[in-house]
Amino acid sequence: MGVIKLKNIRTFSYHGCLIEEGKIGSDYTVDLKVKTNLQKSADTDHLLDTVDYVHLNKIVTEEMAIRSHLLEHVAKRINNRVLAEIETVEKTTVWVSKINPPIGGDVESVTIKMTEIRK
C-alpha cells in the first residue's frame, strides 16, 4: 500500500448556512489523502499504473464549486466521488477547512475530517 496526498488545495467557494455565505463566498483549503497500491507504478514508471493527482485535484475543485450548507456534505461528496471514479483507491480521507469562518471570534479556520473505505 502507498499514500498519495494533495495538500492545501485552495478554493473560493460558497458553502455555509448563512444566506450571506452563499452570496459573498469565502476562502477554503482542502487536503486529500488516498491509499492505493503503488507497487506497479513504482516498477513501470507509467502514469496509467497509478492514481493521477490531476484527476484527484479536479474532483476536489469541482465538488467545492457546488454549494453546500455543511462542510461535512462537501467532504462526503469528495470521498464518494474519488472511490467511484478511481477503482484502485482503497481508502480516502479529506480535510475541508473554512478560512476566517463567521463565528463571532478571531478564528483562523475551522476544519472537518472525514474518511471513507471501499466496501
N, C-alpha and C positions, 0 to 999 in steps of 0.2 A: 504494500500500500504506500501511497505517497500523498502529499498535500500540495494543492495549488491555492494561493491566497492572493486576492486582489485587495489592496489596502488603500483606504482613503479616496474612494471614488467620490468626486464632488458633483453635486447636482443642485439645481434651483428648482424646487417643487412646491406644490400647493396643498400639502397634507395638513390636517388638523380639524378639530371640531368647531372652531370659531369661523363664522362667516368671513371675517377679515382675512384669515389664513388662506382661504380659498381664493381671495382676490389679490392679495399682495405677495403671497408666497414667502418662502424662507430658504435659507441655505441648509443643505443636508450633506452628510458623508455616509458612505456605505462601505463596509468591509465584507468580503465574501470568501469563505474557505470551503473547498471541496476536497473530499477524499476519493481517490481513484487509484487504479493500478498504473504506475508509471514505468514499469519494467520494460514493456515493449518499446515505448518511445525512447527510453534511455538506450536501448540496444540499436534501434533502427534510425534514430535521428530524423524521423518523419513527423510532420505536423498532424497528419491524419491518424497517427497512433497515440495521440494524447488529447487532452481537453484543451481546446483553443480558448485562451483567455480573452481574445477579442469577442468571441461568442458570449462568454460569461459577462463581460462588460456591457454588451448590447442588451442582454436580458435585464441587467440591473437598471440601466438608463431608461429602457422602455417601460419597465414596471414603475419606476419612480416618477414617470411622466403622467401616470394615471392617478388622479386624486383619490385619496382615502382619508377617512376621519382618523384612523388609528395607524400608528407605525407598525403595529403587530400585523395588520392586514396586508400592508405592503411587503413585510418580511416573509409572510407565508406565501404570497404570490411569487416572490423571487425564488424561494426554496422549491416550491412545487414546479415552477417552470424549468429550473435547472434539471431537476430529476426527470421531468417529462421529455425534455429535448436532448439530453445528453445521457445516453443509457449506460455509459461506463462509470458515471458518478455514483458512488455508494452512499455518501453522506454529504450534506451541505449545511453550513452554518452561516447565518447572515447577522450582521450588526448594523442597525439603522440608527443614525444619530441626527437629531434636530439641533442645529446650532442656534444659540440665543433663543430658547423657547419662551413664549409669552406666559410665564408662570408667576409673574409678580415678584421676581427676585433676580439677583445677579448670578445667573447660572450659565456656564459656558455652553453646555449641551445636555441633552437627555438622550440615552441610548437604550434600545431594546435589542435583545439577542434571541434568536430562535434557530433551532436545529431540526432537520428532517432526515430520516434514514429511509433508504429504499426498502420497500417491503417485499 
